[in-house]
């Protein structure tokens, strides 16, 4: 709740015969494996070991000058996941890997004559970044300086866990929280405009950043009560001045100044260009004869 003011009182290069490295994750990619007839005794898949991400594809291209070749999965048990059948020089076969795992394969066409014609595909699971949103305060909130309030965030990770949530004002790290509910208390914030974000980090190091929440800390106004009048026996009127346009003002009254304050009215300072404005003219219609004390609370 906002604080108040009382009157008077923020192609990588593929390495031949080595692992095929995959570019930084963004969209699914297709990686090439070439089939060569290097000599009578060496028919090869190049690279023979490919490392890709789930969702990526391998495209086998027959670079041999004469023979047809194939790519066929060799599972430890069960049915092969893929089998291209023989395809002639210049032709290709593509398979998309949807699940993480290790997939050995060979050319079944030349299984007996060229057993060396084998390869492997290692498929890594893709780490999906977490999600995060700043839930408090709402963007556009105003406080009076020096302001103390709590930043609160909600974060989750569908394929792992949230390691911590970091809180920023612009690019400046303010602090972090390692456990839910994720929060950080801002203390004694000076007048100014703050651009807060929360950044969630998951257990694999992936990051996600929330939308910006803008918070304004205003200089506290100097509020005056003036123009006191008693227009009728049970009425007492006065003017409230010093608040800014659209700021809310609650009027409270007490009979004995012993913490018996009661809110007797509420009003909003008007949007005006008057040099001594804005102001609120208030009339207490229950001002019976006797002692009566007033104070006002201004909300940013």
Secondary structure, DSSP 4 states (H G I P E B T S, - for coil): ---EEETT----PPPTTSEEPPPPSSS--EEEEEEEEEETTEEEEESSEEEEETT-EEEEEE--SS--B--EE--SSSS-S-B---B-TT-EEEEE--S-EEEEEE-GGGTTT-TT-EEEEEEEPP----EEEEEESPTT-EEESSEEEEEEEEEE-TTS-EEEEEEEETTEEEEEESSSSEEEEEEEEPSEEEEEEEEEEETTS-EEEPPPEEEEEEPPP--EEEEEE--STT-EEEEEE-PPTT-EEEEEEESSSSS--EEEEEEE------TT--EEEEEETT--SS--EEEEEEE-
